Amino acid sequence: MAKDKKAAPKKAAAKAEAYKPLTKTQILQALAEKTKLNRKDVALVLDELAGIIADSLKQGEKASFTLPGLIKIEKQFVPAKEGQKNVPDPFHPGKTIDRPAKPAHYKIKVKALKALKDMA
């Protein structure tokens, strides 16, 4: 029985490691087979979709792009942060550190929509 108890976690770990995400080539091939389109046409559609997303996100500070039912991509402006001196170090109690200033930048958030959440 001792062998069975040790073998069970190894099998579960092996199953978890066995799945690998699809590569771009595999995605293109699967889409081409299911849509009966040429693989080059599918690649062109995906490239154009990336271009449309990029154009949508360039529209302003609160720009967004929604792929209906799947994801929503939002661009958010993050203002500059001033540097801080003598901040308590969370990893070394009793010591202090200096945090450098951070320039203003944009952050991209990707949210899963209901249909995607229901797939899980």
KANOR-V274421 format. One record per residue. PHI is phi in whole degrees, 0 to 359 (* if undefined). PSI is psi in radians with two decimals (999 if undefined). OMEGA is omega in whole degrees, 0 to 359 (NA if undefined). Layout:
PHI|PSI|OMEGA, PHI|PSI|OMEGA
//
This chain:
*|-0.53|181, 298|-0.61|179, 293|-0.67|180, 296|-0.70|180, 294|-0.66|180, 285|-0.55|183, 286|-0.57|183, 301|-0.85|179, 296|-0.58|180, 294|-0.68|179, 294|-0.73|179, 295|-0.71|179, 294|-0.66|180, 295|-0.67|179, 293|-0.68|181, 294|-0.65|181, 280|-0.34|186, 292|-0.58|182, 281|2.27|175, 236|2.45|178, 297|2.66|180, 293|2.52|175, 277|2.95|179, 300|-0.73|179, 298|-0.74|180, 293|-0.67|178, 296|-0.81|179, 300|-0.75|181, 296|-0.77|181, 296|-0.76|178, 295|-0.69|179, 297|-0.73|180, 293|-0.76|184, 287|-0.57|181, 265|-0.14|182, 59|0.55|176, 259|2.84|174, 294|2.48|181, 300|-0.61|178, 294|-0.63|178, 293|-0.71|178, 296|-0.74|179, 297|-0.69|178, 296|-0.73|179, 298|-0.79|180, 295|-0.69|178, 296|-0.72|178, 293|-0.63|177, 297|-0.73|177, 298|-0.69|178, 294|-0.70|178, 295|-0.72|177, 298|-0.79|179, 299|-0.76|179, 296|-0.69|180, 295|-0.69|183, 284|-0.25|178, 275|-0.03|188, 288|-0.37|180, 168|-3.03|184, 294|-0.61|182, 248|0.67|181, 291|2.67|178, 209|2.87|177, 221|2.34|179, 240|2.23|170, 262|1.77|193, 313|2.22|177, 82|-0.23|184, 247|-1.18|185, 221|2.75|172, 232|2.22|180, 251|2.16|182, 238|2.52|176, 253|2.25|180, 234|2.41|178, 276|2.29|176, 247|2.04|182, 292|2.84|179, 295|2.59|177, 241|2.36|179, 286|2.72|176, 290|2.73|179, 233|2.45|178, 247|2.60|177, 55|0.86|176, 270|2.36|179, 302|2.32|180, 279|2.07|183, 291|-0.33|182, 264|-0.31|180, 227|1.53|182, 305|2.40|180, 94|-0.26|179, 256|2.76|178, 238|2.75|179, 226|2.87|174, 252|2.25|178, 261|2.28|180, 287|2.77|177, 291|2.61|178, 242|2.28|179, 288|2.83|176, 295|2.53|180, 203|3.04|177, 253|2.53|179, 241|2.43|178, 254|2.23|177, 244|2.38|177, 243|2.12|181, 248|2.38|175, 280|2.33|178, 268|3.03|189, 305|-0.81|182, 299|-0.66|179, 290|-0.71|179, 297|-0.66|180, 291|-0.37|179, 289|-0.44|185, 284|999|NA
//
